[in-house]
Amino acid sequence: MGNDKEEDRITNGKNWRRLHLDSVKTEERAKPRIENGHIEFPNELAEALARVNLSAYESRILWVLWRKTYGWHKERDHISISQFQHFTGLKRRHVSRAISKLVARHIVTRIGNSRITAYEFQKDYTKWRNITKGGDDTNKSRPSGHPVKPIDARRGDRLSLKEVTSREADNRKYLSVKPSVALELATLLLEEIRRNKPDFKEPKLSSWAEQIDLMIRKDKRESERIRKVILWSQGNPFWWKIILSANKLREKFDQLEAEMRCQAAKTLREAKQRPRVEYQDLS
């Protein structure tokens, strides 16, 4: 019995030393230093972010954006979806969805016409929208039936309903009962239209979101199909001049999707028919 206890004591001692050495090695592997590069971030923004609901994916996207911009003392940077994937380890569809949500909430601004889009963090936190998965949590009702007033990110207190703009109030009314994906797609359509026509007037975004919601629920169009058609139509030299509203997008959706698929098939056929270039080995 005594020998068993002695063996246990020796084994436990060895295990403790192994754990200690492993922890020392870990410390040696990871020693971040300020002088090797750091992100400068205003305390005021940190306090505002502390009062905003962000999903795990949205937070990771923001950290990549801050690293690529503030980490290099820049306001914006061209970041591809594959770069976001590399830094976050997220799947492409999750990256795209998280970015679209941040853009719809006015936390991130998407800029540019190139394949690699530029992104910028919106520092004016008074423009942020506090939208959660089930809709806008700033307009949910309390048990008493009275709506909860929006929270001012600057103060942490509640605003009077008079301080809410008509557009934001209209969007909250819609978002309290409709899925946020419709607003994301409506925002995407508006952004793509403005890439072609920067002076395009401000639409009633909640009405656009309502049309897209009907496309999803009533017309049985998957949100990813709608997103692809939006991007294709606004990149087409003919259709971008026609699709200037969600109503027109819904009306022409079948025709747009058919032409998009036809063009993709034609491109594939041409690629297959293209003669192979054989290179002579001169070595």
N, C-alpha and C positions, 0 to 999 in steps of 0.2 A: 504493500500500500504506500509506504514511504517513497519507494522508488518511482511509483506512478506519479505522485505529487511533484517529485523533483523533475521528472520528465516534462510534465505540464508546465512547470515554472520556466524551464529552459525554452520550451517551444513558444510560450507566450512572449518571452523576452525577445526571441528571434523575430517573431511576427511584428512586435512593436518596433524593433530596429528597422525592419524592412519597410514598414509603413512610414517611418520617419525619413528614411533615405529616399523613398519615392516622393514624399512631399518636398524634400529639398531639391530633388531633380526637377520637379514640376515648377518650383519657384525659379530655378535657373533657366528653364525653357521660356517662361513668360515673365518678362520684366519690362513692361511698357514704360517709356520715358517721355516726358513732355518735350524734351529737346529733340526727339526724333519725329516730331510732328504732333499737332493737336488741333482740336476743333474749338474755336472761340464762339461762345454762345451767350447771348444776353440773358441775364437773370430774369428779366421781365418776360421773355418768351418762355423760359423754363416754367415760370409760375403760371402762365396762361395754358401751357400744355398739360400741366398737372390737373387742370379742371376740364379737360376734354377727353371724351371716351374714344379710345383708339383700339382697334382689334390688334391681335398679335402680328398679323401680316402687315397691317398698315404701319405699325411701329417699326418693323424691320425695313420696310421700304423707306421710311423717313430717315432712319439711321444711315442707309446707303446714300441717300441724297445729301445729307449733311456732310458725310465723309467726302463725297465727290465735289462738293461746293465749298462749304466753310472750311473743310480740311485743306483746301488749296487757296483759300482767301478769294473765292469766287462767289458771285450771286447765283449763277446758273451754270449748268453743264449739259452737254449732249451725252445721254446715257441710253444705251440700248437695253431691250428687254433681257437679252442674254447676259448683260452685265449685272442687272438686278438679280437674275437667277444665280449667277456665280457667287455673288456676295451673300445672298440670303439662303440659298439652297432650296428655294421654293420652286414649284412647277410653274411653267409659263402662264397657264391660265390663272393661277393664283396671284402671280405678279401683276398681270394685266387687270384683274378684278380689283386688287388693292389700290393700284394707281388710279383707276377710274373712280373709285370711291373717294380717294383723297382729292381728286380734281373736282368732283361733284360737290364736295364739302368746302371747296375754296381754300383748302390747306396747302395744296400744291398747284402750281400753274404749269400747263403744258404749252410749249412754244415751238414753232417752226414747221417747215414743210418737208424736211428731209426724212429719209427712212429712220435715221437715228434722231429722235426728238429731244429737244432741250427741255429740262425741268428746272423749276425754281420754287423754293419754299416761300409761301406767302407769309411775310413777317407781320402784316397788318392783321392781327388776330381778331379784330372786330368784324372781319369779313368771314371768319370761319363759321361753318354750320355744324351743329352737333347732332349728326344723324347716326342712329344705331341700326342694327340689322333689321329690326321690325319696323323701322320708320324713324321719324324725328322724335327723339325722346324729350325734347323741350316742349312738346305740345300734348303729352299724354295726360290723362285725367287723374286726379286724385280720387280716393274712395268717395269723397263728398260729391264728386261729379264736376268740380271746378277745375279748369285746365291749369296746368303748372306753367308759370311764366318762364320765359327764356332766361338763361343765366348769362350775365355779362362776364366774359373771360377776364376782363381787366380787374373787376372788383370781387367776383365770386358771389355777388348778391343778385337779386332778381329784378329784371326790368319791368316797367309797366308796359301793358300791351300797346300803349300809344307810341312807345319808343321803337316798336317793330315796324319796319317798312312794309308797304303794301305787298311788294313782290315776295318778301320772305314769309309774310303771313299767309299768302296764297299758297306758297310751296309747302308750308307746314301743314296747312289744312289738307292738302292732297297727300302728303307723305305720312300722315297719321293713320291712313287706312290703306295705302298702296305700297307695294314693295319698292325699295330704293333702287333696284336695278333699272326700273323704267326711267327714273330721273338721271341715272348715270348715262344711259343711252341717249336721252334727250340732250344732256350736256355735251356728249361726244358729237352728236349731229351739229349742234350749234358751233362747237369749236372747229369742226371740219369745214363748215360753211364759211366761217370767218377767216379761215386760211386762204380761201379763194376770193372772199369779198370782205375785207377788214371792216368796212363801214356798214355791215349788215346790222339793221336795227335790232334792239333788244326784244325778243319775243316773250310771250307769256309761257314760261318754261313749264309750269304745272300743266298747261293744256297739252303741250307736246308730250309730257310724261304720261298723261292720261291716254293719248292716242297710242303710244308705244305699249302701255299696259294692256290695251285692247288687242293689240297685235299679238301679245304673248298669251293672254288668257282666252280671248275669243277666236282669233285667227290661228291659234296654235303654232306660232312661230317661236322657235327657241331663241333666247337672247343672243347666243353666239352667232346665229344666222343673221340676225338683225344687225349686229355689230359689223360683220363682214360686208353686208350690203351697204351700210352707211359709208364705210371706208372706201369701198369700190366705187360707189356712185359719186363721191366727192373727189375721187381721183380720175374720173372719166371726163374728158374734155366736153362731152355733150351733156351728160346727165347732171353735172354739178350745177348747171344753170337752171335745171328743172326742179330738182329736189331741194327746195328752200323752206321746207316745213315738215313736221312729223306727219301731218295729214297727207301731204303729197307722197311722202315715203310709204305710208300705208297703202295709198291708192295704187302706186306703181310697183309695189314690192315684188309681185310675181314676175312682171316683165324685167325688172332689174336683176332679180336672181337668175332668171333664164339667160339673160345676156351675159351676166358675170360667168356663169358656168360654161356657156358657149365659147367665150373668150379664153377661158382657162384650158378648155379642151383643144382649141385651135393652137394655142401656144405650145401645148404638149405634143401635138402632131408635128408641128414645125420643128420642134427640138429633135424628135425621132427621125425626121426626114433629112435633117442637116447632115451632110457628108462628114464622115470621120476624117480627121487629118492624121495621117501616119507620118511619124518622124523617123528619118533614117539614122541608124546608129553609126556615128562617125568615129566612135572610139576604137 
